[in-house]
């Protein structure tokens, strides 16, 4: 986890959104170190599993990520961008999820893209 945001750490206890959270492994790790977490996942089976573990996860996909805009300190998408039909729109949706100045981490096949929202 720490490698993901070594240069731009989120605020302790901050709100984190994970897009394509799967079965909630990263969400659970973040929750266990006191972050407030929400996830979005396309698989209804994975959403049900996350919810059974007490994780706040909604079913959805991009475009139209069903999470509130400008509500998170950090947005994470790991191994998701390569599966979306319009990567540019996907990145724009991720940027819109975080507060102005919030952090964004996108991971794809060992490539880390990190930055801050400029809106």
C-alpha positions, 0 to 999 in steps of 0.5 A: 500500500505504502508504495502506491502513494509514497510521494503523495500520502493520503491524510490519516483517516481520510476517505478513499474510493477504490474503483474495481475493488473486486473482493475488497482486499485493498479496501479491507487493508485500508479500513484496518489502518483507519481509512474511511473506504468505499468501493465500486465493482462491476461484479454483483458476486464480488459486491455481495462478498464485500458487503458480507465483510462489512465493506461499503461497496456499490455495484457499477462501472464506468462511465457513470461511477455511482460514487459522489463527486468531490467526496474522497481524499484518494481514489485508487484504480488497480488493474482496471483502466486496461478493461475500460472502453474509454480510458480518458473518460475513466480518468476524468471520472476518477479525478472528479471523485476526489476533493480539489487537491486529492490524490489519484493512483492508477495501476496497470501491469506494474505501471503506477500513475500518481497525481493530484486533482487540479480542479 
